[in-house]
Amino acid sequence: MKVSEAIKNRISARAFTKKSVPVDLVKQVFRDAARSPSGGNVQPWKIVILTEEKLAALKEIMAKRLAGEAHPSGEAPEYTVYPAKLKEPYRTARFEVGEEMYGLLGISRDEKPKRMEWFQNNYGFFGAPAAAFCFVDREMGPPQWSDLGMYLQTAMLLFQEHGIDTCAQECWSFYPKTVSEFCAVPDEWMVFCGMAIGYRDTNHPVNDLRTKRLPTDDWLSVI
């Protein structure tokens, strides 16, 4: 598969089949992705892979969290995913993709409980048979966070090469202590995101979502 094909075929899959993914293949993809660009070659990422029993165990814990059982010492989001006042055209882009997704699911704007119920599927990795967490050293700043983005995109395109789908999930930043303790990651490492890994369910309407891109002339220029 060409890189251009992988880019066009990649989606944020939000419904997966139960078909298992070989853990050795998942490990190989994350190893290969380490050739991604990294400023100063610091390679600021730490990856933890979950499958089978471990994945099921985390899902059980998250079911309790979503039901209201808080972490014993409490926990708060590690970072703000979006600016508090998202300006245009970003606000509209975010609003539209949400409406498109819920439209495919047949959930209207006034059905807030159903929307919340669907969102909570994030914490079950949308039924994916494998998952991973990406952590970053707390001493790192915005330049190293951009390294994480390049690393994760490289991994997602490599998964596409193997016919495997993914969904990167920043929602896990809301449960940092739960994730870090479960993964036995030292405190100096901050959870950046999770990733669902598996084979997209082609029969599920949510995977028909194809997000729009802003007009090229809005952001690309030659001087």
C-alpha positions, 0 to 999 in steps of 0.5 A, a space after each residue: 500500500 502506498 502512503 497516499 493510499 494509507 492516508 486516504 483510507 485511514 479513518 477514526 474508526 468508532 466501531 470494531 469487529 471482534 477479530 483479534 489483532 496479533 500482539 506481535 504485529 502491534 508491537 512491530 508497528 509501534 517499533 517501526 513508528 519510532 523512525 518518526 521525526 523527533 526534535 533533538 532525537 529525544 523520542 519523548 513517547 512511552 507506549 503501553 499496549 493492552 489486549 485480552 485480559 488486561 484490556 477487559 480488566 481496564 474496561 471493568 474499571 472504567 465501567 465503575 468510573 462511568 457509573 460514578 465510582 471515582 478514583 480514591 484520591 480524585 483525578 482531573 484532566 491532564 490538559 485542555 483538549 480544546 481552547 475554552 473559546 474556540 474561534 472560527 473556523 475551528 468552532 464550526 468545523 468541530 460542531 459540524 463533525 459532531 452533527 454529522 456523526 450523530 446524524 449517522 447514528 440517528 441521534 438528534 441534538 436534543 437527545 443528550 442522554 443518548 449522545 453521552 451514552 455513545 461518547 462513553 463507548 470511547 472508554 471501551 475502545 469502541 469494542 476494539 480487540 487491542 488498545 494502546 496508551 501514549 505517555 509523555 514525560 511531564 518535563 516536555 513542552 509543546 515541541 515534544 508534544 508535536 513529536 507525539 503527533 508525528 509518531 502516532 500518525 506514523 503508527 496509524 498509517 503503518 497499521 493501515 498498511 496491515 489493514 488494521 484500523 485505529 482511533 486516537 482518543 484524547 478523552 483518556 486525559 480525563 482519567 489520568 490516575 486510573 490509566 497511569 496506575 493501571 499501566 504501572 507508569 511512573 508519575 513523571 509520565 503523563 497520559 497523552 492519549 489512548 488508541 483503539 486498534 482493530 478492524 473496522 466494522 464496515 456494517 456500522 453507520 458510524 464508520 461511514 463518517 468522512 470528515 471534511 477538510 477546510 478549503 485549501 485556499 484558507 490555509 495554503 499559500 505560496 509566496 
